């Protein structure tokens, strides 16, 4: 396994109907990371995913991946890419929406369960639980709205005003994990969250 390569995965569903919904926030964060790196995205020849590769000067290689399957089948592409690039679980970073966090909250963790998230459930089934999760809060649905319906909706007008900054902060958090390690990134990100 390569300690010099990180696999950053944005979770979401393919197709324009799902673009920029709460469930696809991981893909929006990956778009930001790719833009920062000046990288180009292309279809991977061995996995059901598109990827963009970059290297931090003097640092590790980063493979940014968009599974081309639906959310509940994310595990296959993640496992294929991890095997192809020789990435150990501790160097896999998955960016995903989280109903259990309020909108605009951001948390980092490694390991644990899936919390009802079907993308995480499938990755855990294929690779085990010990990968880094970057959890972007999308909040619980209002009233009696079905949570599955809630995550497939686009953000409200008020939320959209905050999204560019939140997506940027989430991309910053991914870069912190890669550069400084999970514990240091948690100290920075969670301290900011606690002050808010």
C-alpha positions in Angstrom: 0.0 0.0 0.0 1.2 3.5 -0.8 1.5 6.0 2.1 2.1 8.6 -0.6 -1.3 8.5 -2.2 -4.7 9.7 -0.9 -8.1 8.8 -2.4 -10.7 11.6 -1.9 -14.2 10.4 -2.8 -17.2 12.7 -3.2 -20.5 10.9 -2.7 -23.5 11.6 -4.8 -25.9 10.3 -7.5 -25.1 10.6 -11.2 -27.1 12.7 -13.6 -28.5 16.3 -13.8 -31.7 15.5 -11.7 -29.5 15.0 -8.7 -26.9 17.8 -9.3 -26.4 20.2 -6.4 -28.9 18.4 -4.1 -28.0 17.9 -0.4 -27.1 14.3 -1.1 -24.6 15.4 -3.8 -22.7 17.9 -1.7 -19.6 15.6 -1.7 -19.4 16.1 -5.5 -19.6 19.9 -5.2 -16.7 19.8 -2.7 -14.7 17.7 -5.1 -15.3 20.1 -7.9 -13.8 22.8 -5.6 -10.7 20.7 -4.9 -10.2 19.9 -8.6 -10.5 23.6 -9.5 -7.9 24.5 -6.8 -5.5 21.9 -8.1 -6.0 22.9 -11.7 -6.6 19.2 -12.5 -8.7 17.7 -15.2 -11.4 15.0 -14.6 -11.6 11.9 -16.9 -13.2 8.5 -16.9 -11.1 5.9 -15.1 -10.3 2.8 -17.3 -10.6 0.2 -14.5 -13.3 1.6 -12.2 -16.9 2.9 -12.5 -15.7 6.4 -11.7 -14.2 9.5 -13.1 -11.1 10.8 -11.5 -8.7 13.8 -11.4 -5.2 13.4 -10.2 -2.9 16.1 -8.6 0.2 16.2 -6.5 0.9 18.6 -3.6 4.4 20.0 -4.3 6.8 18.0 -2.1 3.8 16.0 -0.9 1.5 13.2 -1.7 -0.4 12.3 -4.8 -4.2 12.9 -4.5 -6.8 11.0 -6.6 -10.1 12.8 -6.5 -12.9 10.4 -7.4 -16.6 10.7 -8.5 -18.2 7.2 -8.4 -20.5 6.9 -11.5 -22.8 4.5 -9.7 -25.8 5.5 -7.6 -25.1 6.3 -4.0 -26.0 2.9 -2.6 -23.4 1.3 -4.9 -20.5 3.5 -4.0 -18.5 0.7 -2.4 -17.5 -1.0 -5.7 -15.8 2.0 -7.3 -14.1 3.0 -4.1 -12.7 -0.5 -3.6 -11.6 -0.7 -7.3 -9.8 2.7 -7.1 -8.2 1.9 -3.7 -6.9 -1.4 -5.1 -5.7 0.2 -8.4 -3.8 3.0 -6.7 -2.7 0.9 -3.7 -4.4 3.2 -1.1 -4.8 2.0 2.4 -8.1 2.7 4.2 -6.6 5.3 6.5 -5.7 7.4 3.3 -9.3 7.2 1.9 -11.3 10.4 2.6 -15.0 10.3 1.9 -16.9 13.6 1.7 -20.7 13.2 2.3 -23.9 14.8 3.5 -25.0 14.1 7.1 -28.5 14.5 8.3 -27.5 14.3 11.9 -25.5 17.6 11.7 -27.3 20.9 11.3 -26.8 22.8 8.1 -23.4 24.5 8.1 -21.8 22.1 10.6 -18.7 20.2 9.5 -17.2 17.3 11.4 -14.3 14.9 10.7 -13.9 11.4 11.9 -12.4 8.0 11.2 -14.3 4.7 11.5 -17.7 4.1 13.0 -21.0 3.0 11.5 -22.9 4.3 8.5 -25.6 6.2 10.4 -28.2 5.1 7.8 -26.2 6.7 4.9 -26.4 4.2 2.1 -23.2 5.4 0.4 -21.2 4.8 3.6 -23.0 1.5 4.2 -21.8 0.2 0.8 -18.2 1.5 1.3 -18.1 -0.2 4.7 -19.3 -3.4 3.2 -16.6 -3.3 0.5 -13.6 -1.9 2.5 -14.4 -2.0 6.2 -15.2 1.1 8.4 -11.7 2.5 8.9 -11.6 5.4 6.5 -11.8 9.2 7.1 -15.3 10.8 6.8 -15.8 14.5 6.1 -19.3 15.1 7.3 -21.2 18.1 5.8 -24.3 18.9 7.8 -27.5 19.2 5.8 -29.9 19.1 8.8 -33.0 17.1 9.5 -36.1 17.6 7.3 -38.7 20.0 8.5 -42.0 18.6 9.9 -42.8 15.1 8.8 -40.9 15.2 5.5 -39.2 11.9 4.6 -35.5 12.1 5.2 -34.8 10.4 1.8 -36.9 13.1 0.2 -35.1 15.9 2.1 -31.6 14.9 0.9 -32.7 14.7 -2.7 -33.9 18.3 -2.6 -31.8 21.3 -3.5 -30.7 23.7 -0.9 -33.0 26.7 0.0 -32.3 30.2 -1.3 -30.9 31.2 2.1 -28.7 28.1 2.3 -27.4 28.7 -1.2 -26.1 32.1 -0.2 -23.8 30.3 2.4 -22.8 27.4 0.2 -19.8 28.8 -1.5 -18.1 29.6 1.8 -19.1 26.2 3.3 -17.9 24.3 0.3 -14.6 26.2 0.5 -14.2 25.4 4.2 -15.0 21.7 3.6 -12.3 21.6 0.8 -9.9 23.3 3.3 -10.7 20.5 5.8 -9.9 17.8 3.3 -6.5 19.6 2.5 -5.8 19.8 6.2 -6.3 16.1 6.7 -3.9 15.3 3.8 -1.3 17.9 4.9 -1.4 17.7 8.7 -3.3 14.4 9.5 -6.7 13.8 10.9 -6.1 14.7 14.6 -4.6 18.1 13.7 -7.4 18.8 11.2 -10.0 17.9 13.8 -8.5 20.3 16.3 -8.7 23.1 13.7 -12.1 22.3 12.3 -13.9 21.3 15.5 -12.5 24.3 17.4 -14.0 26.6 14.7 -17.3 24.7 15.0 -17.4 25.0 18.8 -16.9 28.7 18.6 -19.8 29.2 16.1 
